[in-house]
């Protein structure tokens, strides 16, 4: 399997877990201190976004089956990046609720887009080995994200991990917008 083609899988494998992990350990603290939300309110927002993602997955998955993975992959990453960058600037609970819904939509697009990308492009004969390597890279994102998020929080303040995560998602969206335009990916 061409190594150059395989390397195009790695940024999303790492970034999709690294970006949310940047804020994972600090989300409750940030919600309370910066946004004035009680844990139950944060839980409600997470349930709102997660519930929408769960409800939309059958539909977005079907859309990926019919129209391909490109738009869902890039659109989902873009939405997740936009939401993550807006959270520290949110003006109230209503805006946070809207952001939770947009994050749910973004995740419901990204997940089938990423899985469609993998299913379409991973070679049958090496799929297990390559998938295992990708999962290792994803695990590295989960492991490094909280440490980097903590450094960012301490060095630049509580908004920094959100802006860094947003940058990762937006960069991935742009990366795939250009990488998937290459003739070999059509």
C-alpha positions in Angstrom: 0.0 0.0 0.0 1.5 3.4 -0.9 3.0 5.0 2.1 2.2 8.5 0.8 -1.5 7.7 0.5 -1.5 6.2 4.0 0.0 9.3 5.5 -3.1 11.3 4.5 -5.1 9.3 7.1 -2.9 10.3 10.0 -3.8 14.0 10.5 -7.5 13.3 11.1 -6.7 10.2 13.1 -4.6 12.3 15.5 -6.6 15.6 15.3 -10.0 14.1 15.8 -9.1 12.9 19.2 -6.4 15.5 20.1 -8.7 18.6 19.6 -11.5 17.5 22.0 -8.9 16.1 24.4 -7.4 19.6 24.7 -10.5 20.7 26.7 -11.7 17.4 28.1 -10.2 17.7 31.6 -11.1 21.4 32.0 -14.6 21.5 30.5 -16.4 21.3 33.8 -14.1 23.9 35.4 -14.4 26.2 32.4 -18.2 25.9 32.3 -18.4 26.9 36.0 -15.8 29.6 36.2 -16.0 31.3 32.8 -19.5 30.6 31.7 -21.3 30.4 35.0 -22.9 27.1 34.3 -23.6 24.5 37.0 -22.7 20.9 36.2 -26.3 20.0 35.5 -26.6 22.7 32.9 -23.4 21.6 31.2 -24.7 18.0 31.2 -27.9 19.3 29.6 -26.0 21.0 26.8 -23.8 17.9 26.3 -27.0 15.8 26.2 -28.6 18.2 23.7 -25.7 18.0 21.3 -25.0 14.3 21.7 -28.7 13.5 21.4 -28.9 15.4 18.1 -25.9 13.6 16.8 -27.4 10.3 17.8 -30.7 11.1 16.1 -29.0 12.4 12.9 -26.5 9.6 12.4 -28.8 7.3 10.5 -29.6 10.2 8.1 -26.1 11.6 7.7 -24.8 8.0 7.3 -27.3 7.4 4.5 -26.3 10.7 2.8 -22.6 9.6 2.9 -23.6 6.2 1.4 -25.4 8.0 -1.4 -23.3 11.1 -2.1 -19.8 10.1 -0.8 -17.8 11.0 2.2 -16.0 14.2 1.2 -18.5 16.8 2.0 -19.5 15.2 5.3 -15.9 14.8 6.4 -14.9 18.3 5.6 -18.2 19.9 6.7 -18.2 18.0 10.0 -14.6 19.1 10.7 -15.4 22.7 9.8 -18.5 22.8 12.0 -16.7 21.2 15.0 -13.9 23.8 14.5 -16.3 26.7 14.3 -18.2 25.6 17.4 -15.1 25.0 19.4 -13.7 28.4 18.5 -17.0 30.2 19.4 -17.6 28.5 22.8 -15.2 30.8 24.7 -16.9 33.8 23.1 -20.5 32.7 23.8 -22.8 35.3 25.1 -25.2 33.2 27.1 -26.9 29.8 27.6 -29.1 30.2 24.5 -26.0 30.6 22.3 -24.4 27.7 24.0 -27.5 25.6 23.3 -27.3 26.6 19.6 -23.5 25.7 19.6 -24.3 22.3 21.2 -26.8 21.6 18.4 -24.3 22.7 15.8 -21.6 20.5 17.4 -24.1 17.6 17.3 -24.7 18.2 13.6 -20.9 18.5 13.0 -20.2 15.2 14.8 -23.1 13.5 12.9 -21.5 14.6 9.6 -17.9 13.9 10.6 -18.3 10.4 12.0 -19.9 8.8 8.8 -17.6 11.0 6.7 -14.5 9.6 8.4 -15.7 6.1 8.4 -16.7 6.4 4.7 -13.2 7.7 4.0 -11.6 4.7 5.7 -14.0 2.1 4.2 -13.5 3.5 0.7 -9.7 3.9 0.9 -8.2 1.3 3.2 -7.0 -1.7 1.3 -8.7 -5.0 2.0 -5.5 -7.0 2.4 -4.0 -4.7 5.0 -7.1 -3.2 6.6 -6.5 -4.6 10.0 -2.9 -3.6 10.3 -3.6 -0.1 9.0 -6.7 0.4 11.1 -4.7 -0.7 14.2 -2.0 1.9 13.3 -4.7 4.6 12.9 -6.2 3.7 16.2 -2.8 4.0 17.8 -2.4 7.5 16.4 -5.9 8.3 17.7 -4.9 7.1 21.1 -1.8 9.3 21.0 -4.2 12.3 20.4 -6.2 11.3 23.4 -3.1 10.9 25.5 -1.4 14.2 24.5 -4.5 16.4 24.3 -5.0 16.9 28.0 -1.4 17.6 28.7 -1.1 20.2 25.9 -4.5 21.7 27.0 -3.2 22.1 30.5 0.0 23.8 29.3 -2.1 26.1 27.0 -4.5 26.9 29.9 -1.6 27.8 32.3 0.4 29.8 29.7 -2.4 31.7 27.8 -5.5 31.4 29.9 -8.7 29.2 29.9 -9.8 30.1 26.3 -6.5 29.0 24.7 -7.3 25.2 24.6 -10.6 26.0 22.8 -8.9 28.1 20.2 -6.2 25.6 19.7 -8.8 22.8 19.3 -10.7 24.9 16.9 -7.6 25.6 14.9 -6.9 21.8 14.7 -10.4 21.1 13.4 -10.4 23.9 10.9 -6.9 23.0 9.6 -8.0 19.4 9.1 -11.0 20.6 7.2 -8.8 22.7 4.9 -6.2 19.9 4.6 -8.8 17.4 3.4 -10.4 20.0 1.1 -7.1 20.2 -0.7 -5.8 16.6 -0.3 -9.0 15.0 -1.5 -9.0 17.1 -4.7 -6.0 15.2 -6.0 -6.7 12.9 -8.9 -5.8 9.8 -7.0 -8.7 10.3 -4.5 -11.4 10.4 -7.1 
